[in-house]
Structures are given as C-alpha cells and as structure tokens.
Amino acid sequence: MRRPGRRMLLKLFGLVAFVALGLIQLVPVERTNPPVEADLEAPADVKAILRRACYDCHSHETRWPWYSYVAPTSWYVTNHVEEARGDLDFSAWPRFDFEAQAEALKEIREQVSKGKMPLRSYTWLHRDARLDPAERERIVSWARGGR
C-alpha cells in the first residue's frame, strides 16, 4: 500500500482548515452598542480626541469594523471591547460617583502619559487613533484638571 504523498496531505489539511474556518463562523458573537446613558462632559477639543482614539472601545458608540464579523478575530474584538467598557465606559460616565470619576481620570492620565493607550494593536489598524505628543498632553492636562 502506498503512503499518501505530501501534496495530498497538504490538500487534505487545506480542506480541513477551510471547513473549520467556515464552521467557526457559526459561533455567535454579540456585538452590542447599548443606549448611551449620558456622555462625558469635556472641552470640545478633548472630546474630539477621545472620540477618535478611545470611543471605539470605551463607549457604547463602537464602530464594528468588517473583521469584527469574521471568526476568530470577532471573538478577540468583542472580548476586548467588553473588557475595555468594564474598565472605563464614557457612555456611563455620569453614573460614576465622584471617587469613581477621580479614579478613572487618574487611570487616564497614567495610561495616556505612558503611551499605553490607545493600544498599539488598535492603532496599527486605526491610524487615525494615534495620538501625537500634543494630543497626549492635552488629554493628560484635562484629566489632571478634573471633571
């Protein structure tokens, strides 16, 4: 009996991978944008920067790109947005008490000043979300100044 050739094994692997990729598309993923309760109050320039660089993950105004509909990427994107909203949700900002807002502003200052936000994995695909040094300083200055 003859062993299957390398070419046949590659074809079989390709077929199995194609079928598996098709089947994982059937796993449901919930991409939600709950109603915006009330928005963050901030100066217009700060608000524009936050909308451009932060709101996709940290608000109920997420723009779901095409790749958020294709598994397994959809799993990563939706999980990331859920976690981000859990950490900081600008759409629920007024619901936070004074201490929670103060803590959120402190976290914003730290993350933005250190260049940890927005995430590089996000700005790699969303170049318009990149912050230049002046924008970083403007956000940090606003977050330092309070509500």
C-alpha positions as CSV (number, residue, x, y, z in Angstrom):
1,M,0.0,0.0,0.0
2,R,1.3,3.3,-1.0
3,R,1.5,6.2,1.5
4,P,-0.2,9.4,0.6
5,G,2.1,12.0,-0.9
6,R,3.0,15.3,0.6
7,R,0.8,17.1,-2.0
8,M,-2.2,15.0,-1.0
9,L,-1.7,15.7,2.7
10,L,-1.4,19.5,2.0
11,K,-4.7,19.4,0.1
12,L,-6.4,17.4,2.9
13,F,-5.1,19.9,5.5
14,G,-6.3,22.8,3.4
15,L,-9.7,21.3,3.1
16,V,-10.0,20.6,6.8
17,A,-8.8,24.2,7.6
18,F,-11.3,25.6,5.2
19,V,-14.2,23.6,6.6
20,A,-13.1,24.5,10.2
21,L,-12.9,28.2,9.3
22,G,-16.4,28.0,7.9
23,L,-17.8,26.2,10.9
24,I,-16.4,28.7,13.4
25,Q,-18.4,31.4,11.7
26,L,-21.5,29.8,13.1
27,V,-20.4,30.5,16.7
28,P,-22.5,33.5,17.8
29,V,-20.8,36.7,18.9
30,E,-22.7,39.5,20.4
31,R,-21.6,43.0,19.2
32,T,-23.6,45.4,21.2
33,N,-24.0,49.1,21.5
34,P,-26.2,49.7,24.4
35,P,-28.0,53.0,24.6
36,V,-25.8,55.9,25.6
37,E,-27.0,57.0,29.1
38,A,-25.2,60.3,29.0
39,D,-22.0,61.4,27.6
40,L,-18.8,62.7,29.2
41,E,-18.6,66.4,29.6
42,A,-15.2,67.7,28.3
43,P,-13.9,70.6,26.3
44,A,-14.6,70.2,22.6
45,D,-11.0,69.6,21.6
46,V,-10.6,66.9,24.3
47,K,-13.9,65.3,23.3
48,A,-12.8,65.1,19.7
49,I,-9.6,63.4,20.6
50,L,-11.3,60.9,22.9
51,R,-14.0,60.1,20.3
52,R,-11.3,59.5,17.6
53,A,-8.9,57.5,19.8
54,C,-10.9,55.9,22.6
55,Y,-14.7,55.7,22.0
56,D,-14.5,52.6,19.8
57,C,-13.6,50.5,22.8
58,H,-14.5,52.7,25.8
59,S,-18.1,53.7,24.9
60,H,-21.4,52.5,23.6
61,E,-20.6,54.1,20.3
62,T,-18.4,51.3,19.0
63,R,-17.9,51.2,15.2
64,W,-17.7,47.5,14.4
65,P,-15.3,47.0,11.5
66,W,-15.7,44.2,8.9
67,Y,-13.2,42.0,10.7
68,S,-15.3,42.0,13.9
69,Y,-17.7,39.8,11.9
70,V,-15.2,37.2,11.0
71,A,-14.2,34.5,13.5
72,P,-11.8,34.1,15.2
73,T,-11.0,37.8,15.0
74,S,-14.6,38.6,16.1
75,W,-14.0,36.8,19.4
76,Y,-10.9,38.9,20.1
77,V,-12.5,42.2,19.2
78,T,-15.8,41.7,21.1
79,N,-13.9,40.4,24.2
80,H,-11.6,43.4,24.0
81,V,-14.5,45.9,23.8
82,E,-16.3,44.2,26.7
83,E,-13.2,44.4,28.9
84,A,-12.5,48.0,27.8
85,R,-16.0,49.1,28.7
86,G,-15.7,47.3,32.0
87,D,-12.5,49.3,32.8
88,L,-13.8,52.7,31.5
89,D,-17.1,53.5,29.8
90,F,-17.5,57.1,28.7
91,S,-21.2,56.4,27.8
92,A,-21.9,55.7,31.5
93,W,-19.6,58.4,32.9
94,P,-22.3,60.4,34.8
95,R,-23.3,57.2,36.6
96,F,-19.9,57.2,38.3
97,D,-19.7,58.8,41.7
98,F,-17.0,61.5,42.4
99,E,-14.5,58.9,43.6
100,A,-15.0,56.6,40.6
101,Q,-14.6,59.6,38.2
102,A,-11.4,60.7,40.1
103,E,-10.0,57.2,39.8
104,A,-10.9,57.0,36.1
105,L,-9.2,60.3,35.5
106,K,-6.1,59.1,37.3
107,E,-6.0,56.0,35.2
108,I,-6.5,58.0,32.0
109,R,-3.6,60.2,33.0
110,E,-1.3,57.3,33.7
111,Q,-2.2,55.2,30.7
112,V,-2.1,58.1,28.2
113,S,1.0,59.7,29.5
114,K,2.9,56.4,29.4
115,G,1.7,55.7,25.9
116,K,-0.2,52.6,26.9
117,M,-3.4,53.9,25.5
118,P,-4.6,53.7,22.9
119,L,-3.3,50.2,22.4
120,R,-0.7,49.7,19.7
121,S,-2.7,46.7,18.4
122,Y,-5.6,49.1,17.9
123,T,-3.6,52.0,16.3
124,W,-1.9,49.6,14.0
125,L,-5.2,49.2,12.1
126,H,-6.7,52.5,13.1
127,R,-4.0,55.0,12.3
128,D,-6.3,58.0,12.9
129,A,-6.5,56.9,16.6
130,R,-2.8,57.6,17.1
131,L,-2.1,60.4,19.5
132,D,0.7,62.9,18.8
133,P,2.6,64.4,21.8
134,A,0.4,67.5,22.0
135,E,-2.8,65.4,22.0
136,R,-1.4,63.2,24.7
137,E,-0.5,66.3,26.8
138,R,-4.0,67.8,26.2
139,I,-5.7,64.7,27.5
140,V,-3.4,64.4,30.5
141,S,-3.9,68.1,31.3
142,W,-7.7,67.7,31.1
143,A,-7.6,64.6,33.2
144,R,-5.4,66.3,35.8
145,G,-7.8,69.3,35.9
146,G,-10.8,67.2,36.9
147,R,-14.2,66.6,35.7
